[in-house]
Amino acid sequence: MLDKRLQYSKFVGGDKISIYDFGIAGIILNVVTNPNATDAQYWKEVWLKAPSGVKKYIGQVSEILKEYLEKRNTKYPY
């Protein structure tokens, strides 16, 4: 569903990042693509199957959050 939505805009709610993007991308960045996440190998395999539109979207959000992502705690909290 996310991939289909992103066919019409850069972000979930349009061409500007919104709180919804922080929520959606936050889950993906902190769980699915985080190499320190619980079950990281499982999530890595899931991410490999993700649609290209979703991967592009996460790349765009990651660029905006680059400074934060580089400084975040590398230990997953649980």
mmCIF file of the N, C-alpha and C atoms, coordinates in Angstrom:
data_MODEL
# 
_entry.id   MODEL 
# 
loop_
_atom_site.group_PDB 
_atom_site.id 
_atom_site.type_symbol 
_atom_site.label_atom_id 
_atom_site.label_alt_id 
_atom_site.label_comp_id 
_atom_site.label_asym_id 
_atom_site.label_entity_id 
_atom_site.label_seq_id 
_atom_site.pdbx_PDB_ins_code 
_atom_site.Cartn_x 
_atom_site.Cartn_y 
_atom_site.Cartn_z 
_atom_site.occupancy 
_atom_site.B_iso_or_equiv 
_atom_site.pdbx_formal_charge 
_atom_site.auth_seq_id 
_atom_site.auth_comp_id 
_atom_site.auth_asym_id 
_atom_site.auth_atom_id 
_atom_site.pdbx_PDB_model_num 
ATOM 1   N N  . MET A 1 1  ? 0.825  -1.194  0.000  1.00 0.00 ? 1  MET A N  1 
ATOM 2   C CA . MET A 1 1  ? 0.000  0.000   0.000  1.00 0.00 ? 1  MET A CA 1 
ATOM 3   C C  . MET A 1 1  ? 0.870  1.260   0.000  1.00 0.00 ? 1  MET A C  1 
ATOM 4   N N  . LEU A 1 2  ? 1.963  1.210   0.753  1.00 0.00 ? 2  LEU A N  1 
ATOM 5   C CA . LEU A 1 2  ? 2.843  2.375   0.826  1.00 0.00 ? 2  LEU A CA 1 
ATOM 6   C C  . LEU A 1 2  ? 3.455  2.667   -0.541 1.00 0.00 ? 2  LEU A C  1 
ATOM 7   N N  . ASP A 1 3  ? 3.908  1.635   -1.208 1.00 0.00 ? 3  ASP A N  1 
ATOM 8   C CA . ASP A 1 3  ? 4.507  1.812   -2.532 1.00 0.00 ? 3  ASP A CA 1 
ATOM 9   C C  . ASP A 1 3  ? 3.503  2.441   -3.500 1.00 0.00 ? 3  ASP A C  1 
ATOM 10  N N  . LYS A 1 4  ? 2.277  1.997   -3.433 1.00 0.00 ? 4  LYS A N  1 
ATOM 11  C CA . LYS A 1 4  ? 1.242  2.543   -4.319 1.00 0.00 ? 4  LYS A CA 1 
ATOM 12  C C  . LYS A 1 4  ? 0.994  4.029   -4.011 1.00 0.00 ? 4  LYS A C  1 
ATOM 13  N N  . ARG A 1 5  ? 0.958  4.368   -2.741 1.00 0.00 ? 5  ARG A N  1 
ATOM 14  C CA . ARG A 1 5  ? 0.741  5.758   -2.332 1.00 0.00 ? 5  ARG A CA 1 
ATOM 15  C C  . ARG A 1 5  ? 1.884  6.662   -2.809 1.00 0.00 ? 5  ARG A C  1 
ATOM 16  N N  . LEU A 1 6  ? 3.099  6.140   -2.744 1.00 0.00 ? 6  LEU A N  1 
ATOM 17  C CA . LEU A 1 6  ? 4.268  6.929   -3.099 1.00 0.00 ? 6  LEU A CA 1 
ATOM 18  C C  . LEU A 1 6  ? 4.424  7.132   -4.607 1.00 0.00 ? 6  LEU A C  1 
ATOM 19  N N  . GLN A 1 7  ? 3.611  6.492   -5.396 1.00 0.00 ? 7  GLN A N  1 
ATOM 20  C CA . GLN A 1 7  ? 3.633  6.699   -6.843 1.00 0.00 ? 7  GLN A CA 1 
ATOM 21  C C  . GLN A 1 7  ? 3.111  8.093   -7.201 1.00 0.00 ? 7  GLN A C  1 
ATOM 22  N N  . TYR A 1 8  ? 2.378  8.704   -6.278 1.00 0.00 ? 8  TYR A N  1 
ATOM 23  C CA . TYR A 1 8  ? 1.739  9.987   -6.551 1.00 0.00 ? 8  TYR A CA 1 
ATOM 24  C C  . TYR A 1 8  ? 2.409  11.178  -5.873 1.00 0.00 ? 8  TYR A C  1 
ATOM 25  N N  . SER A 1 9  ? 3.327  10.901  -4.951 1.00 0.00 ? 9  SER A N  1 
ATOM 26  C CA . SER A 1 9  ? 3.990  11.997  -4.244 1.00 0.00 ? 9  SER A CA 1 
ATOM 27  C C  . SER A 1 9  ? 5.323  11.535  -3.673 1.00 0.00 ? 9  SER A C  1 
ATOM 28  N N  . LYS A 1 10 ? 6.136  12.482  -3.315 1.00 0.00 ? 10 LYS A N  1 
ATOM 29  C CA . LYS A 1 10 ? 7.463  12.202  -2.769 1.00 0.00 ? 10 LYS A CA 1 
ATOM 30  C C  . LYS A 1 10 ? 7.371  11.613  -1.359 1.00 0.00 ? 10 LYS A C  1 
ATOM 31  N N  . PHE A 1 11 ? 6.429  12.112  -0.579 1.00 0.00 ? 11 PHE A N  1 
ATOM 32  C CA . PHE A 1 11 ? 6.231  11.657  0.788  1.00 0.00 ? 11 PHE A CA 1 
ATOM 33  C C  . PHE A 1 11 ? 4.796  11.180  0.957  1.00 0.00 ? 11 PHE A C  1 
ATOM 34  N N  . VAL A 1 12 ? 4.464  10.651  2.109  1.00 0.00 ? 12 VAL A N  1 
ATOM 35  C CA . VAL A 1 12 ? 3.147  10.070  2.330  1.00 0.00 ? 12 VAL A CA 1 
ATOM 36  C C  . VAL A 1 12 ? 2.021  11.074  2.121  1.00 0.00 ? 12 VAL A C  1 
ATOM 37  N N  . GLY A 1 13 ? 2.211  12.292  2.604  1.00 0.00 ? 13 GLY A N  1 
ATOM 38  C CA . GLY A 1 13 ? 1.149  13.280  2.518  1.00 0.00 ? 13 GLY A CA 1 
ATOM 39  C C  . GLY A 1 13 ? 1.309  14.301  1.403  1.00 0.00 ? 13 GLY A C  1 
ATOM 40  N N  . GLY A 1 14 ? 2.270  14.114  0.535  1.00 0.00 ? 14 GLY A N  1 
ATOM 41  C CA . GLY A 1 14 ? 2.498  15.079  -0.540 1.00 0.00 ? 14 GLY A CA 1 
ATOM 42  C C  . GLY A 1 14 ? 3.978  15.249  -0.810 1.00 0.00 ? 14 GLY A C  1 
ATOM 43  N N  . ASP A 1 15 ? 4.345  16.437  -1.240 1.00 0.00 ? 15 ASP A N  1 
ATOM 44  C CA . ASP A 1 15 ? 5.738  16.680  -1.600 1.00 0.00 ? 15 ASP A CA 1 
ATOM 45  C C  . ASP A 1 15 ? 6.571  17.261  -0.461 1.00 0.00 ? 15 ASP A C  1 
ATOM 46  N N  . LYS A 1 16 ? 5.970  17.439  0.701  1.00 0.00 ? 16 LYS A N  1 
ATOM 47  C CA . LYS A 1 16 ? 6.692  17.915  1.881  1.00 0.00 ? 16 LYS A CA 1 
ATOM 48  C C  . LYS A 1 16 ? 6.611  16.837  2.956  1.00 0.00 ? 16 LYS A C  1 
ATOM 49  N N  . ILE A 1 17 ? 7.716  16.663  3.673  1.00 0.00 ? 17 ILE A N  1 
ATOM 50  C CA . ILE A 1 17 ? 7.738  15.670  4.751  1.00 0.00 ? 17 ILE A CA 1 
ATOM 51  C C  . ILE A 1 17 ? 6.766  16.086  5.855  1.00 0.00 ? 17 ILE A C  1 
ATOM 52  N N  . SER A 1 18 ? 6.128  15.104  6.464  1.00 0.00 ? 18 SER A N  1 
ATOM 53  C CA . SER A 1 18 ? 5.147  15.381  7.517  1.00 0.00 ? 18 SER A CA 1 
ATOM 54  C C  . SER A 1 18 ? 5.378  14.439  8.693  1.00 0.00 ? 18 SER A C  1 
ATOM 55  N N  . ILE A 1 19 ? 4.618  14.631  9.727  1.00 0.00 ? 19 ILE A N  1 
ATOM 56  C CA . ILE A 1 19 ? 4.707  13.784  10.912 1.00 0.00 ? 19 ILE A CA 1 
ATOM 57  C C  . ILE A 1 19 ? 4.431  12.330  10.560 1.00 0.00 ? 19 ILE A C  1 
ATOM 58  N N  . TYR A 1 20 ? 3.611  12.094  9.559  1.00 0.00 ? 20 TYR A N  1 
ATOM 59  C CA . TYR A 1 20 ? 3.300  10.726  9.139  1.00 0.00 ? 20 TYR A CA 1 
ATOM 60  C C  . TYR A 1 20 ? 4.545  10.035  8.592  1.00 0.00 ? 20 TYR A C  1 
ATOM 61  N N  . ASP A 1 21 ? 5.366  10.788  7.889  1.00 0.00 ? 21 ASP A N  1 
ATOM 62  C CA . ASP A 1 21 ? 6.603  10.224  7.358  1.00 0.00 ? 21 ASP A CA 1 
ATOM 63  C C  . ASP A 1 21 ? 7.559  9.838   8.488  1.00 0.00 ? 21 ASP A C  1 
ATOM 64  N N  . PHE A 1 22 ? 7.619  10.659  9.523  1.00 0.00 ? 22 PHE A N  1 
ATOM 65  C CA . PHE A 1 22 ? 8.484  10.327  10.658 1.00 0.00 ? 22 PHE A CA 1 
ATOM 66  C C  . PHE A 1 22 ? 8.014  9.037   11.321 1.00 0.00 ? 22 PHE A C  1 
ATOM 67  N N  . GLY A 1 23 ? 6.715  8.844   11.403 1.00 0.00 ? 23 GLY A N  1 
ATOM 68  C CA . GLY A 1 23 ? 6.181  7.622   12.005 1.00 0.00 ? 23 GLY A CA 1 
ATOM 69  C C  . GLY A 1 23 ? 6.461  6.392   11.163 1.00 0.00 ? 23 GLY A C  1 
ATOM 70  N N  . ILE A 1 24 ? 6.127  6.467   9.892  1.00 0.00 ? 24 ILE A N  1 
ATOM 71  C CA . ILE A 1 24 ? 6.310  5.330   8.996  1.00 0.00 ? 24 ILE A CA 1 
ATOM 72  C C  . ILE A 1 24 ? 7.793  5.033   8.783  1.00 0.00 ? 24 ILE A C  1 
ATOM 73  N N  . ALA A 1 25 ? 8.546  6.037   8.419  1.00 0.00 ? 25 ALA A N  1 
ATOM 74  C CA . ALA A 1 25 ? 9.971  5.841   8.169  1.00 0.00 ? 25 ALA A CA 1 
ATOM 75  C C  . ALA A 1 25 ? 10.706 5.468   9.461  1.00 0.00 ? 25 ALA A C  1 
ATOM 76  N N  . GLY A 1 26 ? 10.236 5.987   10.585 1.00 0.00 ? 26 GLY A N  1 
ATOM 77  C CA . GLY A 1 26 ? 10.854 5.654   11.868 1.00 0.00 ? 26 GLY A CA 1 
ATOM 78  C C  . GLY A 1 26 ? 10.812 4.167   12.154 1.00 0.00 ? 26 GLY A C  1 
ATOM 79  N N  . ILE A 1 27 ? 9.692  3.549   11.882 1.00 0.00 ? 27 ILE A N  1 
ATOM 80  C CA . ILE A 1 27 ? 9.573  2.104   12.085 1.00 0.00 ? 27 ILE A CA 1 
ATOM 81  C C  . ILE A 1 27 ? 10.540 1.362   11.162 1.00 0.00 ? 27 ILE A C  1 
ATOM 82  N N  . ILE A 1 28 ? 10.553 1.753   9.907  1.00 0.00 ? 28 ILE A N  1 
ATOM 83  C CA . ILE A 1 28 ? 11.433 1.073   8.946  1.00 0.00 ? 28 ILE A CA 1 
ATOM 84  C C  . ILE A 1 28 ? 12.897 1.299   9.294  1.00 0.00 ? 28 ILE A C  1 
ATOM 85  N N  . LEU A 1 29 ? 13.272 2.535   9.601  1.00 0.00 ? 29 LEU A N  1 
ATOM 86  C CA . LEU A 1 29 ? 14.674 2.841   9.904  1.00 0.00 ? 29 LEU A CA 1 
ATOM 87  C C  . LEU A 1 29 ? 15.146 2.244   11.227 1.00 0.00 ? 29 LEU A C  1 
ATOM 88  N N  . ASN A 1 30 ? 14.273 2.153   12.211 1.00 0.00 ? 30 ASN A N  1 
ATOM 89  C CA . ASN A 1 30 ? 14.680 1.657   13.524 1.00 0.00 ? 30 ASN A CA 1 
ATOM 90  C C  . ASN A 1 30 ? 14.539 0.158   13.693 1.00 0.00 ? 30 ASN A C  1 
ATOM 91  N N  . VAL A 1 31 ? 13.741 -0.464  12.871 1.00 0.00 ? 31 VAL A N  1 
ATOM 92  C CA . VAL A 1 31 ? 13.550 -1.911  12.996 1.00 0.00 ? 31 VAL A CA 1 
ATOM 93  C C  . VAL A 1 31 ? 14.028 -2.635  11.749 1.00 0.00 ? 31 VAL A C  1 
ATOM 94  N N  . VAL A 1 32 ? 13.467 -2.307  10.615 1.00 0.00 ? 32 VAL A N  1 
ATOM 95  C CA . VAL A 1 32 ? 13.709 -3.075  9.398  1.00 0.00 ? 32 VAL A CA 1 
ATOM 96  C C  . VAL A 1 32 ? 15.116 -2.897  8.852  1.00 0.00 ? 32 VAL A C  1 
ATOM 97  N N  . THR A 1 33 ? 15.615 -1.677  8.766  1.00 0.00 ? 33 THR A N  1 
ATOM 98  C CA . THR A 1 33 ? 16.934 -1.456  8.163  1.00 0.00 ? 33 THR A CA 1 
ATOM 99  C C  . THR A 1 33 ? 18.047 -1.251  9.180  1.00 0.00 ? 33 THR A C  1 
ATOM 100 N N  . ASN A 1 34 ? 17.746 -1.312  10.447 1.00 0.00 ? 34 ASN A N  1 
ATOM 101 C CA . ASN A 1 34 ? 18.741 -1.108  11.506 1.00 0.00 ? 34 ASN A CA 1 
ATOM 102 C C  . ASN A 1 34 ? 19.515 -2.410  11.730 1.00 0.00 ? 34 ASN A C  1 
ATOM 103 N N  . PRO A 1 35 ? 20.815 -2.431  11.435 1.00 0.00 ? 35 PRO A N  1 
ATOM 104 C CA . PRO A 1 35 ? 21.594 -3.658  11.619 1.00 0.00 ? 35 PRO A CA 1 
ATOM 105 C C  . PRO A 1 35 ? 21.726 -4.098  13.074 1.00 0.00 ? 35 PRO A C  1 
ATOM 106 N N  . ASN A 1 36 ? 21.386 -3.225  14.002 1.00 0.00 ? 36 ASN A N  1 
ATOM 107 C CA . ASN A 1 36 ? 21.453 -3.561  15.421 1.00 0.00 ? 36 ASN A CA 1 
ATOM 108 C C  . ASN A 1 36 ? 20.094 -3.952  16.000 1.00 0.00 ? 36 ASN A C  1 
ATOM 109 N N  . ALA A 1 37 ? 19.094 -4.048  15.164 1.00 0.00 ? 37 ALA A N  1 
ATOM 110 C CA . ALA A 1 37 ? 17.750 -4.376  15.620 1.00 0.00 ? 37 ALA A CA 1 
ATOM 111 C C  . ALA A 1 37 ? 17.662 -5.847  16.033 1.00 0.00 ? 37 ALA A C  1 
ATOM 112 N N  . THR A 1 38 ? 16.705 -6.129  16.884 1.00 0.00 ? 38 THR A N  1 
ATOM 113 C CA . THR A 1 38 ? 16.414 -7.508  17.217 1.00 0.00 ? 38 THR A CA 1 
ATOM 114 C C  . THR A 1 38 ? 15.984 -8.208  15.930 1.00 0.00 ? 38 THR A C  1 
ATOM 115 N N  . ASP A 1 39 ? 16.488 -9.402  15.712 1.00 0.00 ? 39 ASP A N  1 
ATOM 116 C CA . ASP A 1 39 ? 16.177 -10.178 14.501 1.00 0.00 ? 39 ASP A CA 1 
ATOM 117 C C  . ASP A 1 39 ? 16.605 -9.462  13.226 1.00 0.00 ? 39 ASP A C  1 
ATOM 118 N N  . ALA A 1 40 ? 17.756 -8.814  13.272 1.00 0.00 ? 40 ALA A N  1 
ATOM 119 C CA . ALA A 1 40 ? 18.249 -8.029  12.133 1.00 0.00 ? 40 ALA A CA 1 
ATOM 120 C C  . ALA A 1 40 ? 18.352 -8.855  10.856 1.00 0.00 ? 40 ALA A C  1 
ATOM 121 N N  . GLN A 1 41 ? 18.752 -10.107 10.952 1.00 0.00 ? 41 GLN A N  1 
ATOM 122 C CA . GLN A 1 41 ? 18.882 -10.940 9.755  1.00 0.00 ? 41 GLN A CA 1 
ATOM 123 C C  . GLN A 1 41 ? 17.515 -11.165 9.096  1.00 0.00 ? 41 GLN A C  1 
ATOM 124 N N  . TYR A 1 42 ? 16.505 -11.421 9.904  1.00 0.00 ? 42 TYR A N  1 
ATOM 125 C CA . TYR A 1 42 ? 15.146 -11.586 9.376  1.00 0.00 ? 42 TYR A CA 1 
ATOM 126 C C  . TYR A 1 42 ? 14.703 -10.322 8.643  1.00 0.00 ? 42 TYR A C  1 
ATOM 127 N N  . TRP A 1 43 ? 14.898 -9.160  9.280  1.00 0.00 ? 43 TRP A N  1 
ATOM 128 C CA . TRP A 1 43 ? 14.463 -7.899  8.691  1.00 0.00 ? 43 TRP A CA 1 
ATOM 129 C C  . TRP A 1 43 ? 15.261 -7.554  7.437  1.00 0.00 ? 43 TRP A C  1 
ATOM 130 N N  . LYS A 1 44 ? 16.522 -7.962  7.406  1.00 0.00 ? 44 LYS A N  1 
ATOM 131 C CA . LYS A 1 44 ? 17.340 -7.736  6.217  1.00 0.00 ? 44 LYS A CA 1 
ATOM 132 C C  . LYS A 1 44 ? 16.734 -8.465  5.014  1.00 0.00 ? 44 LYS A C  1 
ATOM 133 N N  . GLU A 1 45 ? 16.292 -9.687  5.236  1.00 0.00 ? 45 GLU A N  1 
ATOM 134 C CA . GLU A 1 45 ? 15.653 -10.467 4.171  1.00 0.00 ? 45 GLU A CA 1 
ATOM 135 C C  . GLU A 1 45 ? 14.326 -9.843  3.743  1.00 0.00 ? 45 GLU A C  1 
ATOM 136 N N  . VAL A 1 46 ? 13.574 -9.346  4.704  1.00 0.00 ? 46 VAL A N  1 
ATOM 137 C CA . VAL A 1 46 ? 12.312 -8.667  4.390  1.00 0.00 ? 46 VAL A CA 1 
ATOM 138 C C  . VAL A 1 46 ? 12.590 -7.427  3.541  1.00 0.00 ? 46 VAL A C  1 
ATOM 139 N N  . TRP A 1 47 ? 13.604 -6.647  3.924  1.00 0.00 ? 47 TRP A N  1 
ATOM 140 C CA . TRP A 1 47 ? 13.933 -5.405  3.227  1.00 0.00 ? 47 TRP A CA 1 
ATOM 141 C C  . TRP A 1 47 ? 14.360 -5.678  1.780  1.00 0.00 ? 47 TRP A C  1 
ATOM 142 N N  . LEU A 1 48 ? 15.044 -6.765  1.557  1.00 0.00 ? 48 LEU A N  1 
ATOM 143 C CA . LEU A 1 48 ? 15.464 -7.106  0.195  1.00 0.00 ? 48 LEU A CA 1 
ATOM 144 C C  . LEU A 1 48 ? 14.270 -7.278  -0.741 1.00 0.00 ? 48 LEU A C  1 
ATOM 145 N N  . LYS A 1 49 ? 13.126 -7.668  -0.189 1.00 0.00 ? 49 LYS A N  1 
ATOM 146 C CA . LYS A 1 49 ? 11.911 -7.900  -0.982 1.00 0.00 ? 49 LYS A CA 1 
ATOM 147 C C  . LYS A 1 49 ? 11.017 -6.658  -1.075 1.00 0.00 ? 49 LYS A C  1 
ATOM 148 N N  . ALA A 1 50 ? 11.404 -5.588  -0.402 1.00 0.00 ? 50 ALA A N  1 
ATOM 149 C CA . ALA A 1 50 ? 10.584 -4.370  -0.394 1.00 0.00 ? 50 ALA A CA 1 
ATOM 150 C C  . ALA A 1 50 ? 10.523 -3.758  -1.789 1.00 0.00 ? 50 ALA A C  1 
ATOM 151 N N  . PRO A 1 51 ? 9.394  -3.155  -2.139 1.00 0.00 ? 51 PRO A N  1 
ATOM 152 C CA . PRO A 1 51 ? 9.260  -2.504  -3.447 1.00 0.00 ? 51 PRO A CA 1 
ATOM 153 C C  . PRO A 1 51 ? 10.261 -1.357  -3.610 1.00 0.00 ? 51 PRO A C  1 
ATOM 154 N N  . SER A 1 52 ? 10.681 -1.127  -4.826 1.00 0.00 ? 52 SER A N  1 
ATOM 155 C CA . SER A 1 52 ? 11.679 -0.090  -5.112 1.00 0.00 ? 52 SER A CA 1 
ATOM 156 C C  . SER A 1 52 ? 11.194 1.306   -4.696 1.00 0.00 ? 52 SER A C  1 
ATOM 157 N N  . GLY A 1 53 ? 9.908  1.559   -4.809 1.00 0.00 ? 53 GLY A N  1 
ATOM 158 C CA . GLY A 1 53 ? 9.370  2.860   -4.405 1.00 0.00 ? 53 GLY A CA 1 
ATOM 159 C C  . GLY A 1 53 ? 9.532  3.110   -2.914 1.00 0.00 ? 53 GLY A C  1 
ATOM 160 N N  . VAL A 1 54 ? 9.378  2.072   -2.117 1.00 0.00 ? 54 VAL A N  1 
ATOM 161 C CA . VAL A 1 54 ? 9.533  2.191   -0.669 1.00 0.00 ? 54 VAL A CA 1 
ATOM 162 C C  . VAL A 1 54 ? 11.011 2.410   -0.340 1.00 0.00 ? 54 VAL A C  1 
ATOM 163 N N  . LYS A 1 55 ? 11.887 1.710   -1.030 1.00 0.00 ? 55 LYS A N  1 
ATOM 164 C CA . LYS A 1 55 ? 13.321 1.892   -0.805 1.00 0.00 ? 55 LYS A CA 1 
ATOM 165 C C  . LYS A 1 55 ? 13.756 3.313   -1.172 1.00 0.00 ? 55 LYS A C  1 
ATOM 166 N N  . LYS A 1 56 ? 13.219 3.835   -2.262 1.00 0.00 ? 56 LYS A N  1 
ATOM 167 C CA . LYS A 1 56 ? 13.536 5.206   -2.666 1.00 0.00 ? 56 LYS A CA 1 
ATOM 168 C C  . LYS A 1 56 ? 13.040 6.196   -1.605 1.00 0.00 ? 56 LYS A C  1 
ATOM 169 N N  . TYR A 1 57 ? 11.845 5.978   -1.126 1.00 0.00 ? 57 TYR A N  1 
ATOM 170 C CA . TYR A 1 57 ? 11.247 6.825   -0.090 1.00 0.00 ? 57 TYR A CA 1 
ATOM 171 C C  . TYR A 1 57 ? 12.112 6.827   1.168  1.00 0.00 ? 57 TYR A C  1 
ATOM 172 N N  . ILE A 1 58 ? 12.531 5.660   1.613  1.00 0.00 ? 58 ILE A N  1 
ATOM 173 C CA . ILE A 1 58 ? 13.362 5.571   2.811  1.00 0.00 ? 58 ILE A CA 1 
ATOM 174 C C  . ILE A 1 58 ? 14.702 6.259   2.575  1.00 0.00 ? 58 ILE A C  1 
ATOM 175 N N  . GLY A 1 59 ? 15.222 6.175   1.377  1.00 0.00 ? 59 GLY A N  1 
ATOM 176 C CA . GLY A 1 59 ? 16.450 6.892   1.042  1.00 0.00 ? 59 GLY A CA 1 
ATOM 177 C C  . GLY A 1 59 ? 16.276 8.389   1.165  1.00 0.00 ? 59 GLY A C  1 
ATOM 178 N N  . GLN A 1 60 ? 15.137 8.902   0.719  1.00 0.00 ? 60 GLN A N  1 
ATOM 179 C CA . GLN A 1 60 ? 14.857 10.337  0.797  1.00 0.00 ? 60 GLN A CA 1 
ATOM 180 C C  . GLN A 1 60 ? 14.725 10.788  2.250  1.00 0.00 ? 60 GLN A C  1 
ATOM 181 N N  . VAL A 1 61 ? 14.003 10.017  3.041  1.00 0.00 ? 61 VAL A N  1 
ATOM 182 C CA . VAL A 1 61 ? 13.826 10.363  4.449  1.00 0.00 ? 61 VAL A CA 1 
ATOM 183 C C  . VAL A 1 61 ? 15.161 10.227  5.183  1.00 0.00 ? 61 VAL A C  1 
ATOM 184 N N  . SER A 1 62 ? 15.924 9.204   4.850  1.00 0.00 ? 62 SER A N  1 
ATOM 185 C CA . SER A 1 62 ? 17.237 9.009   5.478  1.00 0.00 ? 62 SER A CA 1 
ATOM 186 C C  . SER A 1 62 ? 18.159 10.190  5.224  1.00 0.00 ? 62 SER A C  1 
ATOM 187 N N  . GLU A 1 63 ? 18.086 10.738  4.029  1.00 0.00 ? 63 GLU A N  1 
ATOM 188 C CA . GLU A 1 63 ? 18.917 11.901  3.702  1.00 0.00 ? 63 GLU A CA 1 
ATOM 189 C C  . GLU A 1 63 ? 18.536 13.092  4.578  1.00 0.00 ? 63 GLU A C  1 
ATOM 190 N N  . ILE A 1 64 ? 17.253 13.289  4.800  1.00 0.00 ? 64 ILE A N  1 
ATOM 191 C CA . ILE A 1 64 ? 16.781 14.379  5.650  1.00 0.00 ? 64 ILE A CA 1 
ATOM 192 C C  . ILE A 1 64 ? 17.216 14.153  7.099  1.00 0.00 ? 64 ILE A C  1 
ATOM 193 N N  . LEU A 1 65 ? 17.207 12.903  7.540  1.00 0.00 ? 65 LEU A N  1 
ATOM 194 C CA . LEU A 1 65 ? 17.536 12.555  8.923  1.00 0.00 ? 65 LEU A CA 1 
ATOM 195 C C  . LEU A 1 65 ? 18.981 12.096  9.088  1.00 0.00 ? 65 LEU A C  1 
ATOM 196 N N  . LYS A 1 66 ? 19.815 12.345  8.100  1.00 0.00 ? 66 LYS A N  1 
ATOM 197 C CA . LYS A 1 66 ? 21.179 11.836  8.077  1.00 0.00 ? 66 LYS A CA 1 
ATOM 198 C C  . LYS A 1 66 ? 21.952 12.137  9.358  1.00 0.00 ? 66 LYS A C  1 
ATOM 199 N N  . GLU A 1 67 ? 21.925 13.365  9.810  1.00 0.00 ? 67 GLU A N  1 
ATOM 200 C CA . GLU A 1 67 ? 22.668 13.751  11.009 1.00 0.00 ? 67 GLU A CA 1 
ATOM 201 C C  . GLU A 1 67 ? 22.200 12.950  12.223 1.00 0.00 ? 67 GLU A C  1 
ATOM 202 N N  . TYR A 1 68 ? 20.896 12.841  12.381 1.00 0.00 ? 68 TYR A N  1 
ATOM 203 C CA . TYR A 1 68 ? 20.352 12.074  13.508 1.00 0.00 ? 68 TYR A CA 1 
ATOM 204 C C  . TYR A 1 68 ? 20.751 10.602  13.407 1.00 0.00 ? 68 TYR A C  1 
ATOM 205 N N  . LEU A 1 69 ? 20.592 10.015  12.239 1.00 0.00 ? 69 LEU A N  1 
ATOM 206 C CA . LEU A 1 69 ? 20.873 8.595   12.063 1.00 0.00 ? 69 LEU A CA 1 
ATOM 207 C C  . LEU A 1 69 ? 22.340 8.266   12.328 1.00 0.00 ? 69 LEU A C  1 
ATOM 208 N N  . GLU A 1 70 ? 23.229 9.172   11.989 1.00 0.00 ? 70 GLU A N  1 
ATOM 209 C CA . GLU A 1 70 ? 24.654 8.952   12.239 1.00 0.00 ? 70 GLU A CA 1 
ATOM 210 C C  . GLU A 1 70 ? 24.994 9.021   13.720 1.00 0.00 ? 70 GLU A C  1 
ATOM 211 N N  . LYS A 1 71 ? 24.231 9.782   14.494 1.00 0.00 ? 71 LYS A N  1 
ATOM 212 C CA . LYS A 1 71 ? 24.524 9.976   15.912 1.00 0.00 ? 71 LYS A CA 1 
ATOM 213 C C  . LYS A 1 71 ? 23.693 9.091   16.835 1.00 0.00 ? 71 LYS A C  1 
ATOM 214 N N  . ARG A 1 72 ? 22.679 8.429   16.301 1.00 0.00 ? 72 ARG A N  1 
ATOM 215 C CA . ARG A 1 72 ? 21.800 7.664   17.180 1.00 0.00 ? 72 ARG A CA 1 
ATOM 216 C C  . ARG A 1 72 ? 22.556 6.542   17.874 1.00 0.00 ? 72 ARG A C  1 
ATOM 217 N N  . ASN A 1 73 ? 21.996 6.122   18.962 1.00 0.00 ? 73 ASN A N  1 
ATOM 218 C CA . ASN A 1 73 ? 22.574 5.041   19.758 1.00 0.00 ? 73 ASN A CA 1 
ATOM 219 C C  . ASN A 1 73 ? 22.620 3.772   18.910 1.00 0.00 ? 73 ASN A C  1 
ATOM 220 N N  . THR A 1 74 ? 23.773 3.155   18.818 1.00 0.00 ? 74 THR A N  1 
ATOM 221 C CA . THR A 1 74 ? 23.893 1.955   17.995 1.00 0.00 ? 74 THR A CA 1 
ATOM 222 C C  . THR A 1 74 ? 23.378 0.710   18.694 1.00 0.00 ? 74 THR A C  1 
ATOM 223 N N  . LYS A 1 75 ? 23.163 0.793   19.985 1.00 0.00 ? 75 LYS A N  1 
ATOM 224 C CA . LYS A 1 75 ? 22.577 -0.323  20.711 1.00 0.00 ? 75 LYS A CA 1 
ATOM 225 C C  . LYS A 1 75 ? 21.068 -0.233  20.609 1.00 0.00 ? 75 LYS A C  1 
ATOM 226 N N  . TYR A 1 76 ? 20.457 -1.304  20.148 1.00 0.00 ? 76 TYR A N  1 
ATOM 227 C CA . TYR A 1 76 ? 18.999 -1.320  20.076 1.00 0.00 ? 76 TYR A CA 1 
ATOM 228 C C  . TYR A 1 76 ? 18.454 -1.443  21.489 1.00 0.00 ? 76 TYR A C  1 
ATOM 229 N N  . PRO A 1 77 ? 17.434 -0.653  21.850 1.00 0.00 ? 77 PRO A N  1 
ATOM 230 C CA . PRO A 1 77 ? 16.990 -0.578  23.254 1.00 0.00 ? 77 PRO A CA 1 
ATOM 231 C C  . PRO A 1 77 ? 16.373 -1.846  23.832 1.00 0.00 ? 77 PRO A C  1 
ATOM 232 N N  . TYR A 1 78 ? 15.990 -2.815  23.029 1.00 0.00 ? 78 TYR A N  1 
ATOM 233 C CA . TYR A 1 78 ? 15.422 -4.029  23.618 1.00 0.00 ? 78 TYR A CA 1 
ATOM 234 C C  . TYR A 1 78 ? 15.849 -5.240  22.942 1.00 0.00 ? 78 TYR A C  1 
# 
